[in-house]
Amino acid sequence: MKSKRVLAVVMVLVLAVAAFTACARPTEDNQNGTAQGGEKQNITINGSTSVQPLVEELAKAFKSKKPNVTIDVQGGGSGVGIKSANDGVVDIGMSSRELKAEEKGLKEFKIAIDGISVIVNPANGVTNLTLEQIKKIYIGEITDWSQIGGAAGKITVVTREEGSGTRGAFIELTGVEMKEGDKKIDKTTATAITQGSTGAVMTTVASDPNGIGYASFGAAAENTAIKMISVENVQTSAENIYAGTYKISRPFLMLTKEEPVGAVKEFIDFILSAEGQEVVSKHYLKANK
Amino acid sequence: MKTYERIIQLFLFLCALIAVLGVILITFFIVKEGWPVIQKVGFFNFILGKQWAPTQQIYGIYPMILGSVYATVGALILGVPIGVGCAVFLAEIAKPRIANIIRPGIELLAGIPSVVYGLYGLVVIVPFIRKVFHNQGFSILAGSIILAIMILPTIINISESAIRSVPRDYKEASLALGGSHWQAIYKVIVPAARSGIMSGIILGMGRAIGETMAIIMITGNSTLMPESILSPIRTLTGNIGIEMGYASGEHQQALFATGVILFIFIMILNVVANLMPKRVGE
């Protein structure tokens, strides 16, 4: 009987060891796979940290179809992306703003549009704010709805956490982020309620009659518990964002120095294909209607 | 069978080793990741700095330390009297039939996931405070109320078993001297069980200070220095939880550094809990 027990214990140990070693195996298989799967190709990308997560997700989807292509996505900011593409140090530069006149000359591919809705509680009578008013609310200079034509009530400013791409875009496009010297300073008031997700921001605004927040257009448009307000008298809608009249939106661009060829072309084509745009539409507006 | 015994012993030793190794690896990793920022900013600037602006490389977590402390103290002020009262009731007063209804209820309370507590706080407590005090609702008070409910099971369970382990003689002696049941409870039994009750409170405190999800949802997470019980706060855990998603580079290291401070807090609490005399009456 006891020898059977010993056997059982030994079996368990063997299985445990096997389980540990199994963890190491898939990577080996992958390496073999890429070695066999034709010529290895490498795409280097850098630029806007707002575009970066999206491109990383797209790269993952692309790699599942073309395992022999490795895509290296780095940040740095839109300026870095534009300059790097221009200097030819990367294959693709990423930018989350339109190119300035002196930066033109690169091949531009609009891969997505990032639109941000300003949201308030449905009970709030305010239906329109100017960019200036939004900025002053967020830096704490306007603190009561009665200052901007609403019913008296202390404004509950709701924002996203530092590092969030939505917050980055919002403070940049509304001017909450100000230049001091050569540094850009986020002036969001420290009294702002900070929430870690789009959903939490919308829930907060939905339950607080004096709340104001912002969320990506895609998410806000589907939520009926909150109200999107007009900015500069332009309604928040996909049409107005595509037309460029709605101010709190920005394009996500991919930039190449020359007409793309090879793997770079394949990757950009993939992003602009229906499949790639499906990935885009999970968080942003598709590049074209 | 000698070898059989040996194998089993070795196996159990490995289990013990993995648990300890886990603690060592986590400690090592957190400190390794967090240390560069603490070193760069300076330890005292880091823990006493009043401004947190990670995208501008300004790291001061004093408001978060205060936030954690205030929320926890608030939770204890609300939770300890209720918890100890409940424990006394269960151990001394309640008939078995009633205790058998209450006890599973408390166990259920312990089993509710913290995100559900958070949700409850977000849709019930926060709007309630908003209505009563005409403010934003997200506040130390909201956090303390939820934390108080969350630490009740810990306090009740440990306090109750401490009270139950007080020798019967103590109570009988007190009654024999002509004291009432209530006098026996508050003059003899509870004082005799105080070290056990204290352990329960400290463990509850550990749970409160380490709570993340629920607290993120209901305290507002402002990095402002709290001014009153109705101010929104961000706790140490909340700071890590809310910003980890998008943090990179030095910002991420600063969050690990926040973890280091939190770790120190929890360690101090554990040491204090271990120092508590275990036996009744000491």
Boltz contact constraints between the chains, C-beta under 6 A:
constraints:
  - contact:
      token1: [A, 2]
      token2: [B, 1]
      max_distance: 6.0
  - contact:
      token1: [A, 6]
      token2: [B, 4]
      max_distance: 6.0
  - contact:
      token1: [A, 9]
      token2: [B, 7]
      max_distance: 6.0
  - contact:
      token1: [A, 156]
      token2: [B, 136]
      max_distance: 6.0
  - contact:
      token1: [A, 161]
      token2: [B, 242]
      max_distance: 6.0
  - contact:
      token1: [A, 161]
      token2: [B, 243]
      max_distance: 6.0
  - contact:
      token1: [A, 162]
      token2: [B, 54]
      max_distance: 6.0
  - contact:
      token1: [A, 162]
      token2: [B, 55]
      max_distance: 6.0
  - contact:
      token1: [A, 163]
      token2: [B, 243]
      max_distance: 6.0
  - contact:
      token1: [A, 163]
      token2: [B, 246]
      max_distance: 6.0
  - contact:
      token1: [A, 163]
      token2: [B, 247]
      max_distance: 6.0
  - contact:
      token1: [A, 164]
      token2: [B, 246]
      max_distance: 6.0
  - contact:
      token1: [A, 186]
      token2: [B, 55]
      max_distance: 6.0
  - contact:
      token1: [A, 190]
      token2: [B, 223]
      max_distance: 6.0
  - contact:
      token1: [A, 190]
      token2: [B, 224]
      max_distance: 6.0
  - contact:
      token1: [A, 191]
      token2: [B, 222]
      max_distance: 6.0
  - contact:
      token1: [A, 191]
      token2: [B, 224]
      max_distance: 6.0
  - contact:
      token1: [A, 193]
      token2: [B, 138]
      max_distance: 6.0
  - contact:
      token1: [A, 193]
      token2: [B, 220]
      max_distance: 6.0
  - contact:
      token1: [A, 193]
      token2: [B, 232]
      max_distance: 6.0
  - contact:
      token1: [A, 194]
      token2: [B, 221]
      max_distance: 6.0
  - contact:
      token1: [A, 196]
      token2: [B, 242]
      max_distance: 6.0
  - contact:
      token1: [A, 207]
      token2: [B, 127]
      max_distance: 6.0
